[in-house]
Amino acid sequence: MKSSKKKNQGLSLAGIYESRKLITRLSVNDFKTKFAGSYLGIIWAFIQPVITILVYWFVFEKGFKPDPVNNAAGVTVPFVLWLTAGMVPWFFFSDALSGGTRALLDYSYLVKKVVFQIDILPIVKVVSAVFVHLFFLAFAVLLYTLYGYYPDFYTLQIIYYSLCLFVLVLGISYFTSAVVVFFRDLNQVINIVLQVGVWVTPIMWNMDTMDISPVIKNILKLNPLYYIVQGYRDAFIGKIAFWERAGLTAYFWGFTIVCIFFGTYIFKKLRMHFADVL
């Protein structure tokens, strides 16, 4: 009776805190399960993103031979560093959103348990993606150090921007994980959005130096991932504090809070039907 009551309380910070050990245990298990049965195991989680960065670096820097990137502050940086600062948060967003969307489908056997608090399942998937993200943050810091860009106070902002990204993708995942139970094609829609998103977001191109109208630039900046990617570059390259971008910061958190409230609202509304459909 006590467990059932706990389940019906729904999502809350207190409930998440109480379930922190369970979330950690399930997240670690989820991370390991992805590569169960393969010879290299979890090493594959790190190989694919590294190869992707190398391929993009080779194609753009060796193929198109671009000049070193100049940002709005006039700082010149090698293209590989510019690319890495954009790809690291994108890998996390892509992995977390894909996993978070499938949370209820992958753990359908838990959804059908009366006493299990299914509200934590999207969190489990997003936390699972954090493990690879931490590796790539360390990889990025090392790469920048090798190029002579040593860590400093501004570099610590990657913790803040990682938190921003975590909250944003979690809010979206609550919505997508609930809807995909009834509309399985959403998985394919998410894949298409991610394929387009990597190009719409200024990851491999520099918005500061592009010859496009200010109106289009402002529209592109409405993409919340622009704030994240720009933030990583501010931390590693531009050395700009997040509070210096007050307007973008306010917009990002306003957008993210809406995502959290809307996502959890839809999740709670549909929760009673999950077990029946799955």
C-alpha positions as CSV (number, residue, x, y, z in Angstrom):
1,M,0.0,0.0,0.0
2,K,2.8,2.4,0.9
3,S,4.6,1.7,-2.4
4,S,1.5,2.2,-4.4
5,K,0.9,5.5,-2.8
6,K,4.5,6.6,-3.6
7,K,3.9,5.7,-7.2
8,N,0.8,7.8,-7.5
9,Q,2.5,10.9,-6.0
10,G,4.0,11.6,-9.4
11,L,7.2,13.4,-10.3
12,S,8.8,15.6,-7.6
13,L,12.2,16.7,-6.6
14,A,11.7,14.9,-3.3
15,G,10.7,11.7,-5.0
16,I,13.7,11.9,-7.3
17,Y,16.1,12.5,-4.4
18,E,14.6,9.5,-2.5
19,S,15.1,7.4,-5.6
20,R,18.6,8.6,-6.4
21,K,20.2,5.2,-5.6
22,L,17.8,3.4,-7.8
23,I,18.3,5.9,-10.6
24,T,22.0,5.5,-10.4
25,R,21.9,1.7,-10.3
26,L,19.5,1.6,-13.3
27,S,21.5,4.2,-15.2
28,V,24.7,2.2,-14.9
29,N,23.0,-1.0,-15.8
30,D,21.3,0.7,-18.8
31,F,24.7,2.0,-20.0
32,K,26.3,-1.4,-19.7
33,T,23.3,-3.2,-21.4
34,K,23.6,-1.2,-24.6
35,F,26.9,-3.0,-25.4
36,A,26.3,-6.3,-23.7
37,G,27.6,-9.3,-25.8
38,S,30.1,-7.3,-27.8
39,Y,33.8,-7.9,-27.4
40,L,34.8,-4.3,-26.7
41,G,31.8,-3.7,-24.5
42,I,31.3,-0.1,-23.4
43,I,34.4,1.0,-25.3
44,W,32.0,1.3,-28.3
45,A,30.2,4.1,-26.6
46,F,33.4,6.2,-27.0
47,I,34.7,5.0,-30.3
48,Q,31.8,6.1,-32.5
49,P,31.7,9.8,-31.4
50,V,35.5,10.0,-31.7
51,I,35.4,8.6,-35.2
52,T,32.6,11.0,-36.1
53,I,34.6,14.0,-34.9
54,L,37.7,12.7,-36.9
55,V,35.6,12.2,-40.1
56,Y,34.1,15.7,-39.9
57,W,37.5,17.2,-39.1
58,F,39.1,15.4,-42.1
59,V,36.4,16.4,-44.5
60,F,36.1,20.0,-43.5
61,E,39.7,20.8,-42.6
62,K,41.6,18.6,-45.0
63,G,39.0,18.5,-47.8
64,F,37.6,22.0,-47.8
65,K,40.7,23.5,-46.1
66,P,38.9,26.3,-44.2
67,D,40.7,29.2,-42.6
68,P,41.0,29.2,-38.8
69,V,37.7,30.2,-37.2
70,N,37.2,33.7,-36.0
71,N,34.4,34.3,-33.5
72,A,32.6,37.6,-32.7
73,A,35.2,38.5,-30.2
74,G,37.9,38.3,-32.8
75,V,39.5,35.1,-31.3
76,T,41.1,32.8,-33.9
77,V,41.0,29.1,-33.2
78,P,41.8,25.9,-35.1
79,F,38.8,24.4,-36.8
80,V,39.1,21.1,-34.9
81,L,38.7,22.9,-31.6
82,W,35.8,24.9,-32.8
83,L,34.2,21.6,-34.1
84,T,34.8,19.7,-30.9
85,A,33.2,22.4,-28.7
86,G,30.1,22.1,-30.7
87,M,30.0,18.3,-31.2
88,V,30.5,17.3,-27.5
89,P,27.1,18.8,-26.3
90,W,25.4,17.6,-29.5
91,F,26.5,14.0,-28.9
92,F,25.0,14.2,-25.4
93,F,21.7,15.8,-26.6
94,S,21.3,13.3,-29.4
95,D,22.1,10.2,-27.2
96,A,19.9,11.4,-24.3
97,L,16.9,12.4,-26.4
98,S,17.0,9.1,-28.4
99,G,17.3,7.1,-25.2
100,G,14.8,9.2,-23.2
101,T,12.2,8.8,-26.0
102,R,12.5,5.0,-25.7
103,A,12.5,5.0,-21.9
104,L,9.0,3.5,-21.4
105,L,9.4,1.1,-24.4
106,D,12.7,-0.2,-23.2
107,Y,11.5,-0.7,-19.6
108,S,7.9,-1.8,-20.5
109,Y,8.2,-4.7,-18.0
110,L,8.8,-2.1,-15.2
111,V,5.9,0.1,-16.4
112,K,3.5,-2.8,-15.8
113,K,4.6,-3.2,-12.2
114,V,2.1,-1.6,-9.9
115,V,4.6,-0.5,-7.3
116,F,7.3,0.9,-9.5
117,Q,7.7,4.6,-9.8
118,I,7.9,4.9,-13.6
119,D,8.5,8.7,-13.4
120,I,12.2,8.1,-13.0
121,L,12.6,6.1,-16.3
122,P,13.3,9.1,-18.5
123,I,15.8,10.3,-15.9
124,V,17.5,6.9,-16.0
125,K,18.0,7.2,-19.7
126,V,19.4,10.8,-19.6
127,V,21.7,10.0,-16.7
128,S,22.9,6.9,-18.7
129,A,24.0,9.3,-21.5
130,V,25.9,11.5,-19.0
131,F,28.6,8.8,-18.6
132,V,29.8,9.2,-22.2
133,H,29.4,13.0,-21.9
134,L,31.8,13.1,-19.0
135,F,34.4,11.2,-21.0
136,F,34.1,13.7,-23.9
137,L,34.3,16.7,-21.6
138,A,37.6,15.3,-20.4
139,F,38.6,14.6,-24.0
140,A,37.8,18.2,-25.0
141,V,39.7,19.7,-22.1
142,L,42.7,17.5,-23.0
143,L,42.5,18.4,-26.7
144,Y,42.4,22.2,-25.9
145,T,45.3,21.8,-23.5
146,L,47.4,20.1,-26.2
147,Y,46.7,23.1,-28.4
148,G,47.7,25.5,-25.7
149,Y,44.3,26.5,-24.4
150,Y,44.7,25.7,-20.8
151,P,41.8,25.3,-18.4
152,D,40.8,28.3,-16.3
153,F,37.9,29.7,-14.3
154,Y,35.8,30.1,-17.5
155,T,36.3,26.4,-18.4
156,L,34.3,25.5,-15.3
157,Q,31.3,26.8,-17.1
158,I,31.0,23.6,-19.0
159,I,29.5,22.2,-15.7
160,Y,26.8,24.9,-15.9
161,Y,26.1,24.3,-19.6
162,S,26.0,20.6,-19.1
163,L,23.4,21.1,-16.4
164,C,21.4,23.3,-18.8
165,L,21.5,20.6,-21.4
166,F,20.5,17.9,-18.9
167,V,17.4,19.8,-17.8
168,L,16.4,20.7,-21.4
169,V,16.7,17.2,-22.8
170,L,15.0,15.8,-19.7
171,G,12.0,18.1,-20.2
172,I,11.7,17.1,-23.8
173,S,12.1,13.4,-23.0
174,Y,9.2,13.4,-20.6
175,F,7.0,14.5,-23.5
176,T,8.4,12.3,-26.2
177,S,8.6,9.2,-23.9
178,A,4.9,9.5,-23.1
179,V,3.7,10.2,-26.7
180,V,5.8,7.5,-28.3
181,V,3.9,4.9,-26.4
182,F,0.8,5.7,-28.4
183,F,2.6,7.0,-31.6
184,R,5.5,4.7,-32.3
185,D,6.4,6.7,-35.4
186,L,7.7,9.4,-33.1
187,N,11.0,7.5,-33.0
188,Q,11.5,8.1,-36.7
189,V,10.5,11.7,-36.4
190,I,13.1,12.2,-33.6
191,N,15.8,10.6,-35.8
192,I,14.9,13.0,-38.7
193,V,14.9,16.0,-36.3
194,L,18.3,15.0,-35.0
195,Q,19.7,14.6,-38.6
196,V,18.4,18.1,-39.5
197,G,19.3,19.6,-36.1
198,V,23.0,18.9,-36.4
199,W,23.1,21.2,-39.4
200,V,20.6,23.8,-38.3
201,T,22.6,24.3,-35.1
202,P,25.8,26.2,-35.7
203,I,28.1,23.3,-34.9
204,M,30.1,23.0,-38.2
205,W,29.5,26.5,-39.4
206,N,30.2,29.9,-37.9
207,M,27.2,32.2,-37.5
208,D,29.3,35.1,-36.6
209,T,31.0,35.3,-40.0
210,M,28.2,34.1,-42.2
211,D,26.7,36.6,-44.6
212,I,23.0,36.3,-43.6
213,S,20.5,38.8,-42.5
214,P,20.2,39.7,-38.8
215,V,16.6,38.5,-38.9
216,I,17.6,35.0,-39.9
217,K,20.4,35.0,-37.3
218,N,17.9,35.9,-34.6
219,I,15.6,33.1,-35.8
220,L,18.4,30.6,-35.7
221,K,19.3,31.8,-32.2
222,L,15.8,30.7,-31.0
223,N,17.1,27.2,-31.2
224,P,17.9,26.5,-27.5
225,L,20.9,24.4,-28.5
226,Y,22.5,27.5,-29.9
227,Y,22.8,28.8,-26.3
228,I,24.4,25.5,-25.3
229,V,26.9,25.3,-28.2
230,Q,27.8,28.9,-27.9
231,G,28.2,28.4,-24.1
232,Y,30.7,25.6,-24.6
233,R,32.7,27.8,-27.0
234,D,32.5,30.7,-24.6
235,A,33.9,28.4,-21.9
236,F,36.7,27.0,-24.0
237,I,37.5,29.7,-26.5
238,G,35.8,33.1,-26.0
239,K,36.2,33.2,-22.2
240,I,32.8,34.9,-21.7
241,A,30.8,34.3,-18.6
242,F,27.2,33.1,-19.0
243,W,25.8,36.1,-17.2
244,E,27.3,38.3,-19.9
245,R,24.7,36.8,-22.2
246,A,21.7,37.8,-20.0
247,G,19.2,37.9,-22.8
248,L,20.0,34.5,-24.2
249,T,20.3,33.0,-20.7
250,A,16.8,34.3,-19.7
251,Y,15.3,33.0,-23.0
252,F,17.0,29.6,-22.6
253,W,15.7,29.0,-19.1
254,G,12.3,30.3,-20.0
255,F,12.1,27.9,-22.9
256,T,13.5,25.0,-20.7
257,I,11.1,25.6,-17.9
258,V,8.2,25.5,-20.3
259,C,9.5,22.2,-21.7
260,I,9.8,20.7,-18.1
261,F,6.3,21.8,-17.1
262,F,4.7,20.8,-20.4
263,G,6.6,17.5,-20.7
264,T,5.8,16.4,-17.1
265,Y,2.2,17.5,-17.5
266,I,1.7,15.3,-20.6
267,F,3.5,12.4,-18.9
268,K,1.2,12.6,-15.8
269,K,-1.9,12.9,-18.0
270,L,-1.0,9.8,-20.1
271,R,0.6,7.7,-17.3
272,M,-2.5,5.8,-16.3
273,H,-2.7,4.4,-19.9
274,F,0.9,3.3,-20.3
275,A,0.5,-0.2,-18.9
276,D,-2.6,-0.9,-21.0
277,V,-0.9,0.1,-24.3
278,L,2.4,-1.5,-23.6
